Amino acid sequence: EVTLEESGGGWVQPGGSLRLSCKVSGFTFSNHEMRWVRQAPGKGLEWISYISQRGDTIYYANSVKGRFTISRDNAKNSLYLQMKSLSVEDTAMYYCARVGFVEEMDFWGQGTLVTVAS
Amino acid sequence: QSALTQPASVSGSPGQSITISCTGSSNDIGGYNLVSWYQQFPGKAPKLIIAEVNERPSGISNRFSGSKSGNTASLTISGLQADDEADYYCCSYADGDTVIFGGGTKVIVL
């Protein structure tokens, strides 16, 4: 069974930092590209970052470029998102998602909530 | 990039068919056959229901079907059921190796 489990969310003050993790199981992690997607409360889905199988190709949405860093450790079956200079606009549920063979996101974690507030 | 355009809500009675549109541009929907659709219940993670415009993953009901014409993709739910009431999001691969989502459509079963 394919599973993805995010962790690391919580409350942080504006300007602060957090590191999210996504632990996966049930598939060969190193064979798959991965994405982070977020959803602000009551809002729609927003793609924020992509990483290739070996981590040598990375993309970010303009909204997080320069502040967030995606990475992965294939030996640990884990995906990460380092977030810094957080603002209230970054408050959201953060999901990791596996990328399938035709750019679809075929499996998702349950999400981890990040709240940025003073 | 701006989000793909979806209607805020679509409603139908049980047994009817409804269609959700998703409009983009030649830089996303129109340029690639890489449209996917996701179903999301309140408090839950999104779930893939359509990939590559019209391909259903294993286990997804054949009541869900997708199509595309030009810069607009569509999701049709036939034989509408009460448990289809959820939010639905389209997503397309786009120029610059990005993906872009629609704003989401709430399906209401009357």
Boltz contact constraints between the chains, C-beta under 6 A:
constraints:
  - contact:
      token1: [A, 44]
      token2: [B, 103]
      max_distance: 6.0
  - contact:
      token1: [A, 44]
      token2: [B, 104]
      max_distance: 6.0
  - contact:
      token1: [A, 45]
      token2: [B, 89]
      max_distance: 6.0
  - contact:
      token1: [A, 45]
      token2: [B, 101]
      max_distance: 6.0
  - contact:
      token1: [A, 47]
      token2: [B, 99]
      max_distance: 6.0
  - contact:
      token1: [A, 59]
      token2: [B, 97]
      max_distance: 6.0
  - contact:
      token1: [A, 102]
      token2: [B, 51]
      max_distance: 6.0
  - contact:
      token1: [A, 102]
      token2: [B, 52]
      max_distance: 6.0
  - contact:
      token1: [A, 103]
      token2: [B, 34]
      max_distance: 6.0
  - contact:
      token1: [A, 103]
      token2: [B, 93]
      max_distance: 6.0
  - contact:
      token1: [A, 104]
      token2: [B, 36]
      max_distance: 6.0
  - contact:
      token1: [A, 104]
      token2: [B, 48]
      max_distance: 6.0
  - contact:
      token1: [A, 104]
      token2: [B, 51]
      max_distance: 6.0
  - contact:
      token1: [A, 106]
      token2: [B, 48]
      max_distance: 6.0
  - contact:
      token1: [A, 108]
      token2: [B, 45]
      max_distance: 6.0
  - contact:
      token1: [A, 108]
      token2: [B, 46]
      max_distance: 6.0
  - contact:
      token1: [A, 110]
      token2: [B, 45]
      max_distance: 6.0
  - contact:
      token1: [A, 111]
      token2: [B, 45]
      max_distance: 6.0
